[in-house]
Structures are given as C-alpha cells and as structure tokens.
Amino acid sequence: MELQTGQNANLTQNIISINIETNGVPNDIDLDLCAFMLSNNDKTLNDSGMIFYGASKSPDQSINLNVSKKEFEVDLSKVPSSITKLAFAITIDKGISRDQHFSKINKIKININNPSDNYSYIPDLNSMRETALILAEIYKKNDLWKIRAVGQGFNGGLGPLAMHYGIAIDNDPDKDESLLKNKNTDNVIATNSTEKVIFTKVTLEKAKPVSLEKTVNGQFGEIIVNLRWTKDEGIFSKGIDLDLGAMVELQNGSKHVVQALGNLFGDLNHEPFVMLLGDDRSGQSGDGEFL
C-alpha cells in the first residue's frame, strides 16, 4: 500500500524492516539515514535516542541501522515505555556547504515491511531546497503502533535536525560550532512596562556532545545561534516580543542587518551569509528562533 503525505496506517507486528530506495541521485550527493526515539514532548530523552552512522544501534536494541544497505531493523517490543514516537529521516552530508538539496534528486522511496504489513511512501521532492527530510514516523496511539507518512523538509541538515529533537551536537561538518540547549540556566530581564520575560540563555558551550564528523578536516563550518524564551504570566505579558538578529560586516566592508523586522531574513549561501530561520512572536515555540 502506497501512503500519501499525512496518511497513517496500523502496524500489526513488532518486527519491522525499513529500507530506502533512491533514483537519480547525483554522484556527488552523499545521503545518510537517521532515526530519533522520542518521548511525549517530541524530544529524545538523551543522546542515545539518536541512531545514525556514528551510533547505529539503540542501547535497547529496538532500532538497528545498516548504514551500507540504508536499512533499519525495528523491534517495537523492545521500545521503552517512555518512548512514544520513532522518527525516520534522510539527510544530505555537507549539503549546505556543497549547495545540494533534495530537489536535485529524482526519487526517494521508503518501504516499511513485515509479514503482515507492507507500506511505501514517495515524498514530493520538487522544489525542496532543504538538506534534511523527515520521511516517516512510527507512533503509539491507544497502545497501538501506527505508521505516518511525513515528507517534511528541514533546513540545515543533520545537525539542526538533531538539535530540533533535543540532541547536543559537536563537530558537524556543516556546523563547526553548534548551540546546545541549556535547560538549567534561565535568566529574567525586566522591561519598562514592569513585565518579566523568562528566556533560556544562548550558549555555545559543549556538554556531552554527539559528533557528526565523518573525517577530520580542520575547517571552519557554520555556527547556529538559538533564542528560546517564554512569557511570564502578568497583565502586560502580551506586549512582549523578543527577536533574534545580527549585524554583519563582511571583509569587503559591506554591512548588513538580519532580522524579522522588514523581512530581512538574510541568505546563507550569498551575502550576508547569515540567515534567520523563523520568528517566534509569542514565546510559545519550544524551538525558538535560529540564526
């Protein structure tokens, strides 16, 4: 049965084989598979919740990745009760620095099989400029496992995708310095209207990082900056909107401003080589804003 984007179906057996077929992939594009074991908040519980070429087996043996065959073997009976979703994705290695994206690939097909269930899904790659692609999710609902076809592109490649799922990243070939989410250091700033805004400190410190480096190249990559904040309850709290931005001066002397105001979101591959991803106006986004 071929699934359409957003469609879900029941999984009736615990042992599942997931493999990826590709067609029309340019020789210089290197594709990688990864999976994330997620709890109720759509985040991993720890770094071992990421299965990829650097850690191809989950500690509980519920997910095993065969890197060369581009295939997962999944045993749902071994998935811990704290995990309610498994996300399966494909990324382009160094896609940003090489100006590669999924629209350059003709077809990607994910097959989900066991003796009773046979599903497939082909996402639409036309005009997809992203370098990471969430293909499918296996999730638990009412104690039953289901499969959902997703087909959601994600900007930035494997590093930002892993950070989105709560993983601390180090040595990303496309992200030489990666921002880690520090959940224990909250600051409070006062505004002229006596309201308070609580936000998580932006930090570039590395703690228990996961390395995405395949080879040591010694080159500088890119840096991700993340701002996450939440409003405190109060009569004036609706007036708060914190924005992440950057003032950039290039070696040629040209100066640029990157900010949501005026839709000056920048560009990663051309001047100013800084790009703003998103604008969190409410403080309700769990991921915040990224530069």
N, C-alpha and C positions, 0 to 999 in steps of 0.2 A: 504494500500500500504506500503510495507516494503522498506525503504530507504537504500541506500548504503552509505558508508562513502564519504562525499563531495557532495552528491546529494542534490538538493534543490527542493522545490515544493511550489505552491501557497497556500495561506490561504485565503479562500473566505468569512469567517465570523470572527467577532471580539471576540466572546466569545469562549474561548478555555480551554479545560481540559487537563492537562499534568500529567500523573502518571507514576510511576516507578515500574516495576516488577523485582524481583530478584529470582535467583535459585542457590542453592548450596553455600550459604553464611555461613561460619563457625560461630559457636555460639559466639565466642569472637570478631568478627568483627562488629563494630557499624558504620552504614552508615548514612550520613547526606546529605540533599539536600540544594542547594542554587541557587540563581539567581542574576544576575547583570544587572542593567539598564544602558546602555552605550550610550555615545554621539558619534559624528563623529570620535573622536580620540581613540575609543575603551576604554575609561575610564569613570568611574562614575563621575557624577557632584559633589556628596557629599556622606557622609556615608549612607544616606538614600537610596542610589541606590543599597544597598546590602540587599537581602532578605534571611534570614536563620533562624535557630532555636531561635536566640536571638532577631530577629525583623522580624516576619513572614508576615507582611503586608507592602506594599509600601504606602507612605503618600497619594498618589493619588488613592489608591485602585485598581490600574491596575493589581497588582500581589498579590495573597494571597496564602500562603503556609500552608497546613495542614500537620504538622510535623508527626503526628502519622500515617496518611494514606499515607505519601510520595506522595503527590499530590499538584499540582499547579492549581489554577484557574486564568485565564488571561483574561482581558478585554482590547483589543487593542485600543478601542475607548477612553480609559482613559489615555493612554500613552502620556506624554507631547510631544510636537513637537520637543523639544530639544533632545529627546531620539530616536536613530535610530536602536538600536540593543538590544535584550534581550538574555543573555547567561545563559544557564541552566547547572548545574554541580552537581556531586555527589562526596563526599569525605569520606575518612575513618578516623574516630575520633581516634586521637593519633596513627595513622598508623606508623609513623616513630619510635616512642619510643617502639612500640609493634612489630616492624618488620613485618608489614602487608602491603599488596599491592593487586592490583586488579587481578593479575594472580591467586590468591588463591580463587577467586570467579568464579563459573561456568558460570553464565549468568546475564547480566543486560539488561533490555529492557525498552526503553522509548516510551510511547504512546502519540500521540498528536491528540486529537479528538475534533470535533464539529459536528453539524448535517450534514454538507456537506463534511467535510474533515476528513479522518481517516488515519493517518500515524504512522508508528512504525520504530524503529531503534534498532539494536542489535550491539553494538561495539565489536570488537575483543579484548578479554581480555588476550589472550595467550601471555605470556612473558611480560605483562605490569607490571613493577615494581613501577609505580607511585602510589601515595596515593590521588590524585585528578584527576578527569576525567570530561572534558567538553563534555557533551553529545550532545547538540544541540543549535542552535541559531535561534531566530526569528528576522529577519532584514527587514528594509524597503528599497525598491528599486523602484524608479519612483512612489512614493506614494502608492505602494502596499506592503503588508506584505508577506514575504516568510519564510519558514522553511528550515534550512540546517542541515543535519546530520554531526556532527563533529568528535566525538570519539577521542579527543586529550588528552593524559595523561599529567599530570603536576606534577613536582617534589615538594615535601614539604608539601602537604596537603592544608587545607583551608586557613591558614594564608598567605603563599606566593601567592596562587591563588588570594586572595582578594587584596593583595598588587599589584599584576600584573594589576589589574583593578583599581588601584588608591585609595584603602581604607587604612586608618591608623589603625593598629591592636594593641590591648593590650590584655594581659593575654591569649595568645594562648596556649593550653595545650601542643602542640608540639613546641611552640616558646615562651618561657617565656619573652624574650625581643625581640621586633620587631622593625626593622628600618622603620622609616616613611620618606616619600619623602618630603624634604623641598624645595619647588619650588622657594622660595623667597631669598635664600641665595646662590648666585653664587660667586665663587672665581676665580681669574685669576692667573695662575702661568706662569712665564717666563722660557724659556728653553735656552740652549746655542746657539740655532740657531735663536734667536730673535723671534721665533714664540710664539703664545699665545694659551693656551688651556683653555676653559671655562668649568668648571665642577660643579656639584651640591654637596655641602658639605655633607659628610657622617655624619649622626646624629643618635643618639639613643634616642633623646628627644621624648616625647609623647605628642601629641596635638590632642584633640578631638578623642580619640581612640575608636575603637569598640572592645568590649570584646568577645573573643571566648571561654571563660571559662564556662564549664557546672557546675563544682563543684570546690570549693576552696581546693586545695591540698597542697599548700605551698611549692611545689617542684620546683627546678630549671629546666628549659627546655632548649631550644636551642636559639641561637641568629642569626639573619640574618644581614649581612653587605652588603650594596649595594653601588656600584660606578657607577654613571652616568656622562658622560662628552660629550661635543660637541666641534668640532674643530672650531676655528675662521677662517675666510677667510684670506688667505695670501699665499705668494709664497712658504713658507716652510711647510704649514699645512699638506701636505701629509706624512710627516715624523713622525707624532705623533702617538703613540700608548700607552695609559695608561693601566696598568694591575693591577688588584686586586690580592693580595696574602696574605699568612700568614706564619709566622714561629712559629711552635708549639713545646712546650716542655711539655711532659706528666709527671705525678707524678713518673713514673718509671725511669725518666731521659732520655728517648729516645727523639730524636729531629727530626723534620720533616719540610719540606718545601712544601707548597701547592701553585701552580702557574700554569699558562697555559704553560709557557716555559718548554719543556721537557714532556708535557702531564702529569704533576704531579697534577692531579685534586683531589687527596685525596679520602677519604671514610668517609661517615657519621656514619656508623654502626660499623666500625672497625678502628684501628689506621690509621690516627691520629685523627679520629672523627671530622674532618673538611673537607668539600667538596666544590669545586669551581664549580658553575653552569654557564657554558658559557664563551666565550672570545670575547668581543666586540673590534674588531681591528680597527673599522672605526669611532667610536664616533657617529654613526648614529642610534644605537639602542635606542629606547625610554626607555627600561628597564635596560640597562647596564649589569653589571656583579654582581653576587651574591656569597657570601660565606655563 
